[in-house]
């Protein structure tokens, strides 16, 4: 029995029947991590809820009611959370690492950190790796210009969430940027040097459906920050500092995980690190 801190993962969803079973499986299959999964459904009209209820797992809690969007759903889910470590996974994304939550909890305890970030994989609509993205620990300024941070590979303490105060429900697609800015301005997120989660890229995702709204909302959150990636030299120095530079350079030539189904990585991660 693990003596690690209890974690709560929130999964907002709406009409997610095509992907939610894989998303839930990737959470409930986590190794050595006491957890609960809170599914917040916004009133699905397809088979999403029926698929959720098939799991019959006491760690799975389901709430279904209308909401004001993803930010509102997440606020509701985190208000229900019993864990001291929090995270969220969208219903079309997955943990590619079966030890993702365990690794995050251990890093938070070891470094007395309020937040941890890990590396991620971009997945195609079928759940195969398109590209590996390596995150780097950074300061607020660089994080605002893109540090390969994917929220599925971000976990944080309930205490820091309570200090943050919740998402702005008036932000429909860029609400997460307020949280990342708050974390990098108030705490020092630790890097978990492994792949943790996979972001599924498809035409139905919020960022793909509303690119202009995304840009407008980011501009509201960060009025003085140009939306751009940091210079290559800065990125390379950050990766060198984290010890990830050799993998970043190798990955630029050949991504060792490209074409691999997420569940293959998941099974592999039980026996070996995903780096």
C-alpha positions as a LaTeX table, in Angstrom:
\begin{tabular}{lrrr}
\hline
Residue & $x$ (\AA) & $y$ (\AA) & $z$ (\AA) \\
\hline
Unk1 & 0.00 & 0.00 & 0.00 \\
Unk2 & 1.38 & 3.38 & $-0.99$ \\
Unk3 & 1.86 & 5.96 & 1.76 \\
Unk4 & 1.97 & 8.82 & $-0.72$ \\
Unk5 & $-0.34$ & 11.80 & $-0.66$ \\
Unk6 & $-3.85$ & 11.33 & $-2.05$ \\
Unk7 & $-4.38$ & 12.88 & $-5.49$ \\
Unk8 & $-7.52$ & 14.18 & $-7.18$ \\
Unk9 & $-7.67$ & 14.30 & $-10.98$ \\
Unk10 & $-10.52$ & 16.27 & $-12.55$ \\
Unk11 & $-11.76$ & 15.41 & $-16.05$ \\
Unk12 & $-14.14$ & 17.91 & $-17.68$ \\
Unk13 & $-16.10$ & 16.50 & $-20.59$ \\
Unk14 & $-18.94$ & 17.08 & $-23.00$ \\
Unk15 & $-19.95$ & 14.55 & $-25.67$ \\
Unk16 & $-16.60$ & 12.77 & $-25.41$ \\
Unk17 & $-17.71$ & 9.22 & $-26.22$ \\
Unk18 & $-14.92$ & 8.74 & $-28.78$ \\
Unk19 & $-12.05$ & 9.20 & $-26.31$ \\
Unk20 & $-13.19$ & 9.24 & $-22.69$ \\
Unk21 & $-12.73$ & 5.50 & $-22.05$ \\
Unk22 & $-9.04$ & 5.77 & $-22.90$ \\
Unk23 & $-8.67$ & 8.89 & $-20.77$ \\
Unk24 & $-10.29$ & 7.24 & $-17.74$ \\
Unk25 & $-8.29$ & 4.04 & $-18.22$ \\
Unk26 & $-5.05$ & 6.03 & $-18.17$ \\
Unk27 & $-6.00$ & 7.55 & $-14.80$ \\
Unk28 & $-7.41$ & 4.50 & $-13.03$ \\
Unk29 & $-4.45$ & 2.40 & $-14.19$ \\
Unk30 & $-1.92$ & 4.62 & $-12.40$ \\
Unk31 & 0.61 & 2.59 & $-10.41$ \\
Unk32 & 1.26 & 3.13 & $-6.69$ \\
Unk33 & $-0.82$ & 6.28 & $-6.48$ \\
Unk34 & $-3.83$ & 6.63 & $-4.17$ \\
Unk35 & $-6.25$ & 8.77 & $-6.13$ \\
Unk36 & $-9.74$ & 9.71 & $-7.16$ \\
Unk37 & $-10.98$ & 10.68 & $-10.59$ \\
Unk38 & $-13.72$ & 13.30 & $-10.74$ \\
Unk39 & $-15.54$ & 13.43 & $-14.08$ \\
Unk40 & $-17.46$ & 16.67 & $-14.54$ \\
Unk41 & $-19.86$ & 16.25 & $-17.43$ \\
Unk42 & $-21.47$ & 19.35 & $-18.90$ \\
Unk43 & $-24.66$ & 17.57 & $-19.97$ \\
Unk44 & $-23.58$ & 15.16 & $-22.70$ \\
Unk45 & $-26.19$ & 14.00 & $-25.19$ \\
Unk46 & $-24.16$ & 11.05 & $-26.50$ \\
Unk47 & $-22.94$ & 7.90 & $-24.68$ \\
Unk48 & $-20.30$ & 9.65 & $-22.56$ \\
Unk49 & $-22.01$ & 9.01 & $-19.21$ \\
Unk50 & $-22.87$ & 5.40 & $-20.03$ \\
Unk51 & $-19.23$ & 4.73 & $-20.90$ \\
Unk52 & $-18.06$ & 6.34 & $-17.65$ \\
Unk53 & $-20.41$ & 4.24 & $-15.54$ \\
Unk54 & $-19.16$ & 1.01 & $-17.05$ \\
Unk55 & $-15.98$ & 1.29 & $-15.00$ \\
Unk56 & $-17.72$ & 0.58 & $-11.67$ \\
Unk57 & $-14.66$ & 1.80 & $-9.78$ \\
Unk58 & $-15.04$ & 3.34 & $-6.33$ \\
Unk59 & $-12.30$ & 5.85 & $-7.17$ \\
Unk60 & $-14.42$ & 7.31 & $-9.96$ \\
Unk61 & $-16.88$ & 10.08 & $-9.10$ \\
Unk62 & $-19.23$ & 11.45 & $-11.75$ \\
Unk63 & $-21.19$ & 14.69 & $-11.77$ \\
Unk64 & $-23.37$ & 15.75 & $-14.69$ \\
Unk65 & $-24.99$ & 19.16 & $-14.95$ \\
Unk66 & $-24.89$ & 22.16 & $-17.25$ \\
Unk67 & $-22.00$ & 24.55 & $-16.78$ \\
Unk68 & $-20.47$ & 27.71 & $-18.23$ \\
Unk69 & $-17.63$ & 25.90 & $-19.99$ \\
Unk70 & $-14.43$ & 24.07 & $-19.15$ \\
Unk71 & $-13.19$ & 26.63 & $-16.61$ \\
Unk72 & $-16.46$ & 26.37 & $-14.68$ \\
Unk73 & $-16.36$ & 22.57 & $-14.83$ \\
Unk74 & $-12.83$ & 22.53 & $-13.43$ \\
Unk75 & $-13.76$ & 24.90 & $-10.62$ \\
Unk76 & $-16.60$ & 22.56 & $-9.67$ \\
Unk77 & $-14.38$ & 19.52 & $-9.84$ \\
Unk78 & $-11.61$ & 20.98 & $-7.71$ \\
Unk79 & $-14.20$ & 22.13 & $-5.16$ \\
Unk80 & $-15.17$ & 18.44 & $-4.80$ \\
Unk81 & $-11.57$ & 17.21 & $-4.59$ \\
Unk82 & $-10.45$ & 15.37 & $-1.46$ \\
Unk83 & $-6.80$ & 15.09 & $-2.44$ \\
Unk84 & $-3.85$ & 17.23 & $-1.40$ \\
Unk85 & $-2.43$ & 16.97 & $-4.93$ \\
Unk86 & $-4.56$ & 18.17 & $-7.86$ \\
Unk87 & $-4.42$ & 17.87 & $-11.61$ \\
Unk88 & $-6.69$ & 17.71 & $-14.61$ \\
Unk89 & $-6.85$ & 15.69 & $-17.76$ \\
Unk90 & $-9.14$ & 16.54 & $-20.64$ \\
Unk91 & $-11.39$ & 13.76 & $-21.88$ \\
Unk92 & $-9.51$ & 13.49 & $-25.18$ \\
Unk93 & $-6.05$ & 13.30 & $-23.54$ \\
Unk94 & $-4.29$ & 10.52 & $-21.63$ \\
Unk95 & $-1.48$ & 9.83 & $-19.24$ \\
Unk96 & 1.14 & 8.05 & $-21.34$ \\
Unk97 & 3.01 & 7.14 & $-18.16$ \\
Unk98 & 1.48 & 4.65 & $-15.73$ \\
Unk99 & 3.54 & 6.24 & $-12.95$ \\
Unk100 & 2.80 & 9.87 & $-13.79$ \\
Unk101 & 0.98 & 10.69 & $-10.54$ \\
Unk102 & 3.40 & 8.66 & $-8.44$ \\
Unk103 & 6.36 & 10.53 & $-9.95$ \\
Unk104 & 4.68 & 13.89 & $-9.42$ \\
Unk105 & 3.80 & 13.11 & $-5.79$ \\
Unk106 & 7.32 & 11.93 & $-5.03$ \\
Unk107 & 8.87 & 15.04 & $-6.59$ \\
Unk108 & 6.54 & 17.33 & $-4.66$ \\
Unk109 & 7.39 & 15.61 & $-1.39$ \\
Unk110 & 11.12 & 15.49 & $-2.05$ \\
Unk111 & 11.40 & 19.15 & $-3.01$ \\
Unk112 & 8.54 & 20.44 & $-0.84$ \\
Unk113 & 7.15 & 21.87 & $-4.07$ \\
Unk114 & 3.68 & 23.23 & $-4.74$ \\
Unk115 & 3.78 & 22.25 & $-8.42$ \\
Unk116 & 5.56 & 19.90 & $-10.81$ \\
Unk117 & 5.73 & 19.76 & $-14.58$ \\
Unk118 & 6.82 & 16.94 & $-16.86$ \\
Unk119 & 7.40 & 16.22 & $-20.53$ \\
Unk120 & 4.55 & 15.44 & $-22.91$ \\
Unk121 & 3.70 & 13.76 & $-26.17$ \\
Unk122 & 1.56 & 15.09 & $-28.98$ \\
Unk123 & $-0.84$ & 12.38 & $-30.16$ \\
Unk124 & $-2.74$ & 12.00 & $-33.38$ \\
Unk125 & $-6.47$ & 11.29 & $-33.35$ \\
Unk126 & $-5.76$ & 7.55 & $-33.07$ \\
Unk127 & $-3.58$ & 7.99 & $-29.98$ \\
Unk128 & $-0.19$ & 7.49 & $-31.66$ \\
Unk129 & 2.74 & 9.75 & $-30.79$ \\
Unk130 & 3.33 & 12.44 & $-33.39$ \\
Unk131 & 6.06 & 14.26 & $-31.51$ \\
Unk132 & 7.67 & 14.34 & $-28.08$ \\
Unk133 & 7.87 & 17.76 & $-26.42$ \\
Unk134 & 10.41 & 18.40 & $-23.67$ \\
Unk135 & 9.42 & 20.88 & $-20.97$ \\
Unk136 & 11.98 & 22.96 & $-19.13$ \\
Unk137 & 11.86 & 24.65 & $-15.76$ \\
Unk138 & 11.88 & 28.35 & $-16.33$ \\
Unk139 & 11.02 & 31.73 & $-14.95$ \\
Unk140 & 7.72 & 33.55 & $-15.42$ \\
Unk141 & 8.89 & 35.54 & $-18.42$ \\
Unk142 & 10.02 & 32.53 & $-20.40$ \\
Unk143 & 7.04 & 30.40 & $-19.39$ \\
Unk144 & 4.78 & 33.04 & $-20.88$ \\
Unk145 & 6.48 & 32.62 & $-24.22$ \\
Unk146 & 6.17 & 28.86 & $-24.28$ \\
Unk147 & 8.09 & 26.28 & $-22.25$ \\
Unk148 & 6.33 & 23.23 & $-23.73$ \\
Unk149 & 3.99 & 23.15 & $-20.75$ \\
Unk150 & 0.95 & 20.92 & $-21.21$ \\
Unk151 & $-1.55$ & 21.00 & $-18.37$ \\
Unk152 & $-1.95$ & 17.22 & $-18.40$ \\
Unk153 & 1.69 & 17.03 & $-17.30$ \\
Unk154 & 1.18 & 19.66 & $-14.57$ \\
Unk155 & 0.16 & 18.78 & $-11.02$ \\
Unk156 & $-0.07$ & 21.14 & $-8.06$ \\
Unk157 & $-0.99$ & 21.24 & $-4.39$ \\
Unk158 & $-4.47$ & 21.96 & $-3.12$ \\
Unk159 & $-2.93$ & 24.74 & $-1.01$ \\
Unk160 & $-1.62$ & 26.60 & $-4.06$ \\
Unk161 & $-4.96$ & 26.11 & $-5.87$ \\
Unk162 & $-6.78$ & 27.67 & $-2.93$ \\
Unk163 & $-4.40$ & 30.62 & $-3.03$ \\
Unk164 & $-5.03$ & 30.94 & $-6.78$ \\
Unk165 & $-8.77$ & 31.11 & $-6.13$ \\
Unk166 & $-10.13$ & 29.33 & $-9.20$ \\
Unk167 & $-10.42$ & 29.92 & $-12.92$ \\
Unk168 & $-12.09$ & 32.95 & $-14.50$ \\
Unk169 & $-15.21$ & 31.48 & $-16.13$ \\
Unk170 & $-15.30$ & 34.37 & $-18.59$ \\
Unk171 & $-12.22$ & 32.87 & $-20.24$ \\
Unk172 & $-13.40$ & 30.05 & $-22.50$ \\
Unk173 & $-10.16$ & 28.68 & $-23.95$ \\
Unk174 & $-7.13$ & 30.39 & $-22.36$ \\
Unk175 & $-8.05$ & 30.12 & $-18.67$ \\
Unk176 & $-5.13$ & 27.79 & $-17.94$ \\
Unk177 & $-2.62$ & 30.56 & $-18.73$ \\
Unk178 & $-3.71$ & 32.46 & $-15.63$ \\
Unk179 & $-2.88$ & 29.43 & $-13.49$ \\
Unk180 & 0.53 & 28.86 & $-15.06$ \\
Unk181 & 1.40 & 32.55 & $-14.62$ \\
Unk182 & 0.32 & 32.37 & $-10.98$ \\
Unk183 & 2.38 & 29.23 & $-10.36$ \\
Unk184 & 5.52 & 30.65 & $-11.93$ \\
Unk185 & 5.15 & 33.96 & $-10.10$ \\
Unk186 & 4.50 & 32.49 & $-6.65$ \\
Unk187 & 6.30 & 29.14 & $-6.52$ \\
Unk188 & 9.09 & 27.18 & $-8.19$ \\
Unk189 & 7.64 & 24.26 & $-10.15$ \\
Unk190 & 9.92 & 21.22 & $-10.18$ \\
Unk191 & 10.67 & 19.28 & $-13.34$ \\
Unk192 & 9.81 & 15.58 & $-13.49$ \\
Unk193 & 12.24 & 14.39 & $-16.14$ \\
Unk194 & 9.93 & 11.90 & $-17.82$ \\
Unk195 & 7.04 & 11.85 & $-20.26$ \\
Unk196 & 3.85 & 12.14 & $-18.23$ \\
Unk197 & 0.84 & 12.89 & $-20.45$ \\
Unk198 & $-0.28$ & 12.97 & $-24.06$ \\
Unk199 & $-2.16$ & 15.80 & $-25.77$ \\
Unk200 & $-4.42$ & 14.59 & $-28.56$ \\
Unk201 & $-4.35$ & 17.02 & $-31.49$ \\
Unk202 & $-7.52$ & 16.98 & $-33.58$ \\
Unk203 & $-9.89$ & 19.45 & $-35.25$ \\
Unk204 & $-12.41$ & 19.23 & $-32.40$ \\
Unk205 & $-10.11$ & 20.55 & $-29.66$ \\
Unk206 & $-10.77$ & 24.01 & $-28.22$ \\
Unk207 & $-7.50$ & 25.49 & $-29.45$ \\
Unk208 & $-8.11$ & 24.15 & $-32.96$ \\
Unk209 & $-11.73$ & 25.32 & $-33.07$ \\
Unk210 & $-11.18$ & 28.80 & $-31.63$ \\
Unk211 & $-7.64$ & 30.00 & $-32.52$ \\
Unk212 & $-8.63$ & 33.65 & $-32.77$ \\
Unk213 & $-10.44$ & 33.58 & $-29.42$ \\
Unk214 & $-7.36$ & 31.92 & $-27.91$ \\
Unk215 & $-5.15$ & 34.75 & $-29.13$ \\
Unk216 & $-7.57$ & 37.38 & $-27.87$ \\
Unk217 & $-7.87$ & 35.84 & $-24.42$ \\
Unk218 & $-4.12$ & 35.39 & $-24.05$ \\
Unk219 & $-3.68$ & 39.05 & $-24.96$ \\
Unk220 & $-6.13$ & 39.96 & $-22.17$ \\
Unk221 & $-4.25$ & 37.85 & $-19.65$ \\
Unk222 & $-0.80$ & 38.93 & $-20.77$ \\
Unk223 & $-1.21$ & 42.42 & $-22.29$ \\
Unk224 & 2.50 & 43.19 & $-22.17$ \\
Unk225 & 3.80 & 39.85 & $-23.47$ \\
Unk226 & 4.27 & 39.09 & $-27.14$ \\
Unk227 & 2.97 & 35.64 & $-28.06$ \\
Unk228 & 6.14 & 34.05 & $-29.28$ \\
Unk229 & 8.52 & 31.23 & $-28.48$ \\
Unk230 & 11.72 & 32.14 & $-26.62$ \\
Unk231 & 14.85 & 32.38 & $-28.71$ \\
Unk232 & 16.53 & 29.12 & $-29.63$ \\
Unk233 & 19.60 & 29.95 & $-27.57$ \\
Unk234 & 17.47 & 30.53 & $-24.49$ \\
Unk235 & 15.67 & 27.25 & $-24.99$ \\
Unk236 & 18.91 & 25.33 & $-25.43$ \\
Unk237 & 20.40 & 26.91 & $-22.32$ \\
Unk238 & 17.28 & 25.98 & $-20.32$ \\
Unk239 & 17.47 & 22.37 & $-21.51$ \\
Unk240 & 21.19 & 22.28 & $-20.76$ \\
Unk241 & 20.48 & 23.46 & $-17.23$ \\
Unk242 & 17.88 & 20.72 & $-16.76$ \\
Unk243 & 20.08 & 18.03 & $-18.28$ \\
Unk244 & 17.57 & 17.35 & $-21.06$ \\
Unk245 & 19.59 & 18.88 & $-23.91$ \\
Unk246 & 20.98 & 15.59 & $-25.34$ \\
Unk247 & 17.47 & 14.20 & $-25.68$ \\
Unk248 & 16.15 & 17.41 & $-27.19$ \\
Unk249 & 18.88 & 17.39 & $-29.85$ \\
Unk250 & 18.42 & 13.68 & $-30.56$ \\
Unk251 & 14.68 & 14.17 & $-30.76$ \\
Unk252 & 15.11 & 16.93 & $-33.35$ \\
Unk253 & 16.72 & 14.35 & $-35.64$ \\
Unk254 & 14.65 & 11.31 & $-34.75$ \\
Unk255 & 11.82 & 11.06 & $-32.24$ \\
Unk256 & 12.27 & 7.65 & $-30.65$ \\
Unk257 & 8.58 & 7.46 & $-29.72$ \\
Unk258 & 7.07 & 8.70 & $-32.99$ \\
Unk259 & 4.33 & 6.37 & $-34.21$ \\
Unk260 & 4.09 & 4.53 & $-30.88$ \\
Unk261 & 0.54 & 4.02 & $-29.51$ \\
Unk262 & 0.07 & 5.72 & $-26.14$ \\
Unk263 & $-0.90$ & 2.48 & $-24.42$ \\
Unk264 & 2.39 & 0.88 & $-25.51$ \\
Unk265 & 4.28 & 3.66 & $-23.74$ \\
Unk266 & 1.97 & 3.25 & $-20.77$ \\
Unk267 & 2.84 & $-0.42$ & $-20.36$ \\
Unk268 & 6.54 & 0.25 & $-20.95$ \\
Unk269 & 6.57 & 2.91 & $-18.24$ \\
Unk270 & 5.71 & 0.36 & $-15.55$ \\
Unk271 & 9.15 & $-1.19$ & $-15.98$ \\
Unk272 & 11.33 & 1.70 & $-17.20$ \\
Unk273 & 11.48 & 5.53 & $-17.28$ \\
Unk274 & 10.06 & 7.33 & $-20.31$ \\
Unk275 & 12.78 & 9.75 & $-21.33$ \\
\hline
\end{tabular}
